[in-house]
Each structure stands twice: as C-alpha cells, then as structure tokens.
Amino acid sequence: MHGAPSVSYPVGRSRFALGALAAVWLCGLAMALLWTLQADAPGWRQALAFGAVGVGGLAAGRAWLRSPSGQLAWDGGGWCWEQEVGHPEITLDLQSRMLLRWRSDAGAVRWLMPQRNAAPAHWDALRRAVYSPASTDAPHGATPPVARR
C-alpha cells in the first residue's frame, strides 16, 4: 500500500471563518434587538444582552486576528506545523476548506483552516495526506520492539 505524497500547504486567516463569525454575531445582535423591541419596558437585561453581544463580537474578532498562519507539511511519514511535530485531526470537511485540530507532540492545540484557494494545485495532495494514515512500517532490516509482559 502506498502512502500519500509529500506536500507543504500554506494556511492563513480564513475569510470563510470571518464570514461565519460575522453571521453568528449578526444573528445575536438581531435577537437582542428583537427582544428589546418586544419588551414592554426595555431595561438592564436588554442592555446586558447588547453588552454580551458586543463582547462576544470583540472576542471573535480578536480570535480571528490571532488565528495561526504558516505551513502545514506532510513528508510521507509525519506532520509538521511551522517546525512543530504533531498531527492534524479532521473536524469539518467542506470540500474546498477543512477545519483541522492540530495537536503537537508537546501537547499544544491549534485550530487550522486550510482552503483550496490558497494553493489549488496542491489541495488534492493535502486532502489525500490528511485522510491517509501515517505509515507505521519499520525501515527494512529493523528489529521489532521487545514485548514486555
């Protein structure tokens, strides 16, 4: 069985993610506004709702601005994110973009959203690599580990 070929793929801030965050924020804002318009006497609860929507929007915007950018690389046997060894876990696959949870061997977790339009020529190779399990075959001539009982 052959593994996926080596690939290096650029990952940056996702405009799709920004749009999704903005849509959720606008829904929250619309709900707070509708609630305020339906209330007999808007008060502190509605003000608190608007405050929560505002803080949530600021937090989401800050998280998007701080989203990681770099190179996700597969060398045929293992994964690397900006010189950090680990592995991606597929969380969401939308065909032209994926949401990956990156778990480094050191324990760090990052959320990455590679998109087809970043490097269309390498997109299929990235998808094959993400879905292909890493090889666990030992090199030719290697001895297996000793089983402990």
N, C-alpha and C positions, 0 to 999 in steps of 0.2 A: 504494500500500500504506500502511495506517495503522499507526502505532506504538502501543504500549501507553500508556494514560493515566497521568498523573502520580499518584504515590502516595507517602505517607510512612508508614512502618511501625515500630512500637516493637519493639526487640529487647532482651532481657534474659537473665538466667541461666535456663537450661533445666532444669526438673526431670527431663525425659526424659534429658538428658545426665548428670545426677547419678545417676539410677537405673541407667543403663548403666555408669557408673564404679563404682558400688557393686556391681553384679552381677559385673563383672570382678574387683574386689578380693576379693569373697567366694569366687569360684572359685579365686583364687590362695591364699587362706587355707585353703580346703578341701584343695587339693592339698598344701600344706605340712603340714597336719595329718595327712592320709592317709599321706604319706611318713614322717612321724615315727612314726606308729602301726605301720607295716610294718617299720621299721628294727629290726634286732636290738638295736642299742645306739645310740640317738639321740646325736648328737654335734654338733660345731661346724658341720657342713654344714647340718643341720636348723635350727640356731639362726640361721645366715646366711640361710637361706630365709625364716624368720619376720621377720628384720630387713629383708630386701629387700621383703617384702610390706608391712610397716609403713611403710617409707619411701615405697614406691610409692603407698600409700593416702594418706599425708600430702601427697605431691606432687600427686596427682589432686585432692584436696580443695582445696588451695591454688589450683590452676589454675582450678577451678570457681568459687571465691570471687572470683577476679580476672577472670572472664570479662567481656567488654565489655557495657555496656548503653548504649542510645541510640536514635537514629532513623536508619533506613536510608531514603533518599529517592531517588526517580526523578522527574525533571522533564520527561520526554519526550525528552530528548536526552543525558542523562548521569546518573551516580550520585553520591551524596554520603552519607558516613557521618560524622555529627557534624562538619560543616564541612570534611570531608576528601574531596577528589575522588578517585575511583578507579572500580573496577568489581568486582562480585561474580562468582565462578565457582562453579557448582553442583558440589558434591562428592557430596552424597547428597540424594535427594528421597524422602521418606516420605509424601507427600501432605498430611499435616497438620503437617509440620515439614520444614525443609530445613537442611542443613549447607552453609554458604557460606564460601568462602575469599575474604576481602576483600583486594584488592590496591590500595593507594593509589598515586596517581601519583608520590608521593615514595618509593615502594619498601617501605613498611610492609605487613606481612601480619597479618591478624587472622582469627580463626575466629568466625563468627556463626551462631546457630541460631534463626532466626525460627520462631515457632509460630502455628498458626491461632488458638488460644485467646487470644492477645494482642490481636487486633483482627479478629474473624471477618468483619466487614463489608468489610474491605479485603484479606483474604487472597487472593482470586482476582485482584485487581488487582496485588498484589505478584508472584504467580506469573507472570502474563502479562508483567509488566515484566522479571522475571529471565530469562524464556525469550525475550523479544523482543530482537533485536539493536539496539544504539543506531543512530540514524539518522546516515548519513554524507552526506546530501544537503546541498549548499551552499544558502545562502539565495538567494532569487530575485534575479537580477542580479549575482551574484558571479562573478568570473572564476576559472577553474581555475588551479591552481598550474602554474608553468613546469616542464616536464620537463627534467631535466638528463641530458646524455649523457656 
